Amino acid sequence: MQACAGPIIESTIEIYQEISKQLRPTPARFHYLFNLRDVAKVIQGILMTRPQSIQNADSMQKLWVHEASRIFYDRLINDTDKEWFTTIVCELLSRSFRSGLEFDDVFGEKKVIFSDIIKVAAEASVILYEEMKDPNKLKKVLTEKLEDYNISASNRMSLVFFEDAIHHICRILRVLRQPRGNVMLIGVGGSGKQSLTRLSSFVYEQTVR
């Protein structure tokens, strides 16, 4: 995995440089403001893992794709910009990492997602930030956590854990486990932003004010 260190740094910097040139802010996408902190945040996300959860080069490359996606991809607002991002990531995997991973392996039907919720829910002695390979197990854990929340909370929540909702929860959990982590949740009223945040906070035994 040490062989991935150089490509990770170089590829993250290249994404930052290209996205800063190609996807500039406009009135419709005024938040397209990227800086070197974003490069540091990708590395910070990668450092949340432990050797036990990264067994080979493919795992490390998937982790890099995941962290770069959380920092850059999640801020993109339309399909054209998102397609641009996935194209450059796949190009970097091939060119810089010499990877055998393809689009379907990281952005396909089973999107790459890393989280520690499985170990947190199991109250494991070692909490690992690892790839969530079994979507059914992940959904089961979230369902159990929702049941626990509704037992203890005065206001019950009724959530449907479809794919996007599960991914949003994992994104929120990722931010909550980071020092001084912050996230901006955008959506129309009633889309579930507050509910997903409350459940995510409950998982980590944090308080929502």
C-alpha positions in Angstrom: 0.0 0.0 0.0 3.0 2.4 0.4 3.2 2.5 -3.3 -0.2 4.3 -3.3 1.1 7.2 -1.2 2.7 9.1 -4.1 -0.3 8.7 -6.5 -2.7 9.7 -3.7 -1.0 13.0 -3.2 -0.4 13.7 -6.9 -3.9 12.7 -8.0 -5.6 14.7 -5.2 -3.6 17.8 -6.2 -4.4 17.2 -9.8 -8.2 17.0 -9.1 -8.0 20.2 -7.1 -6.1 22.0 -9.8 -8.4 20.8 -12.6 -11.7 21.4 -10.7 -10.5 24.9 -9.8 -10.0 25.6 -13.5 -12.8 23.7 -15.1 -15.7 24.2 -12.6 -15.5 27.8 -11.7 -18.2 29.5 -9.6 -21.2 31.0 -11.3 -24.4 32.5 -9.8 -26.0 29.0 -10.1 -23.1 27.3 -8.4 -21.6 30.0 -6.2 -20.3 27.5 -3.7 -17.8 26.0 -6.3 -14.9 27.5 -4.3 -12.0 25.0 -3.8 -8.7 25.6 -2.0 -5.8 23.6 -0.6 -7.8 22.8 2.5 -9.7 20.4 0.3 -6.6 18.5 -0.5 -5.8 18.3 3.2 -9.3 17.1 4.0 -9.0 14.2 1.5 -5.8 13.1 3.3 -7.5 13.6 6.7 -10.2 11.2 5.6 -7.7 8.6 4.5 -5.9 8.8 7.8 -9.2 7.8 9.6 -8.5 4.2 8.6 -6.3 1.5 10.2 -4.1 -1.1 8.6 -6.7 -3.8 9.5 -9.3 -2.2 7.2 -7.0 -1.7 4.2 -5.8 -5.1 3.0 -4.6 -4.4 -0.5 -3.9 -1.8 -3.1 -7.5 -2.0 -4.4 -8.9 -1.1 -1.0 -6.6 1.9 -0.7 -7.6 3.1 -4.1 -11.2 2.7 -3.3 -10.7 4.7 -0.1 -9.0 7.5 -2.0 -11.9 7.6 -4.5 -14.4 7.7 -1.5 -12.6 10.5 0.3 -12.1 12.6 -2.9 -15.8 12.1 -3.7 -16.8 13.3 -0.3 -14.8 16.4 -0.6 -15.3 17.3 -4.2 -18.1 15.2 -5.8 -20.7 15.9 -3.0 -20.5 19.7 -3.8 -21.4 19.3 -7.4 -25.0 20.1 -8.3 -25.7 18.6 -11.8 -25.1 15.5 -13.8 -22.7 17.2 -16.2 -20.3 18.2 -13.4 -20.6 14.9 -11.7 -19.8 13.0 -14.9 -16.8 15.3 -15.4 -15.6 14.3 -11.9 -16.1 10.6 -12.3 -14.2 10.7 -15.7 -11.2 12.4 -14.2 -11.1 10.0 -11.3 -11.2 7.0 -13.5 -8.5 8.5 -15.7 -6.3 9.0 -12.6 -6.9 5.5 -11.4 -5.6 4.2 -14.7 -2.8 6.6 -15.3 -1.4 7.4 -11.8 -2.3 4.3 -9.8 -2.0 1.8 -12.7 -5.2 0.4 -11.2 -7.4 -2.3 -12.6 -10.5 -0.7 -11.0 -13.1 0.6 -13.5 -16.1 2.9 -13.3 -18.5 0.1 -12.2 -16.1 -0.8 -9.4 -16.3 2.6 -7.7 -19.3 4.5 -9.2 -21.5 1.7 -10.4 -24.6 0.1 -8.9 -22.7 -0.7 -5.7 -21.0 2.7 -5.0 -18.0 2.6 -2.7 -18.9 3.7 0.8 -16.7 3.7 3.9 -18.0 4.0 7.5 -17.4 2.8 11.0 -21.1 2.3 11.9 -20.9 -1.6 11.8 -18.2 -1.6 14.5 -19.9 1.2 16.5 -23.2 -0.6 16.5 -21.5 -3.9 17.6 -19.7 -1.9 20.3 -16.4 -3.4 19.1 -13.2 -2.8 21.1 -11.6 -1.5 17.9 -13.6 0.9 15.8 -12.6 0.6 12.1 -13.4 3.0 9.3 -13.9 0.4 6.6 -15.6 -0.3 3.3 -19.3 -1.2 3.6 -19.4 -4.2 1.3 -22.8 -5.6 2.4 -25.6 -3.1 1.9 -28.2 -5.4 3.5 -26.1 -5.5 6.7 -25.7 -1.8 6.7 -29.5 -1.3 6.3 -30.1 -3.8 9.1 -27.8 -1.9 11.5 -29.5 1.5 10.7 -32.9 0.0 11.2 -31.9 -1.3 14.6 -30.4 2.1 15.5 -33.7 3.8 14.5 -35.6 1.4 16.7 -33.3 2.2 19.6 -33.7 5.9 18.9 -37.5 5.7 18.9 -37.5 3.8 22.2 -35.6 6.6 23.9 -36.8 9.7 22.1 -40.0 11.6 22.8 -40.5 12.4 19.1 -40.5 9.2 17.1 -39.1 9.1 13.6 -40.3 7.0 10.7 -37.5 6.7 8.1 -37.3 4.7 4.9 -33.7 3.6 4.3 -33.5 3.7 0.6 -30.0 3.9 -1.0 -29.6 7.7 -1.0 -30.7 8.0 2.6 -28.2 5.4 3.7 -25.4 7.1 1.8 -26.4 10.5 3.3 -26.2 9.0 6.8 -22.8 7.6 6.1 -21.7 11.0 4.9 -23.0 12.7 8.0 -21.3 10.0 10.2 -18.0 10.6 8.5 -18.1 14.3 9.3 -19.2 13.8 12.9 -16.2 11.5 13.6 -13.7 14.1 12.4 -12.3 16.8 14.7 -14.2 20.1 14.1 -16.1 18.4 11.3 -18.8 20.4 9.6 -21.3 19.8 6.8 -23.9 21.9 5.0 -27.1 20.0 4.3 -29.2 21.4 1.4 -32.7 20.3 0.6 -36.3 21.4 0.5 -38.3 21.3 3.7 -39.4 17.8 4.7 -36.6 16.0 2.7 -35.2 14.4 5.9 -32.1 16.5 6.6 -32.9 16.9 10.3 -34.0 13.4 10.8 -30.9 11.9 9.3 -28.8 14.2 11.3 -30.6 13.3 14.5 -30.1 9.6 13.8 -26.5 10.0 12.9 -25.9 11.9 16.2 -27.7 9.2 18.1 -25.3 6.6 16.7 -22.3 8.5 18.2 -24.2 9.4 21.3 -24.0 13.1 20.5 -26.5 15.8 21.3 -28.5 17.8 18.7 -29.3 21.3 19.9 
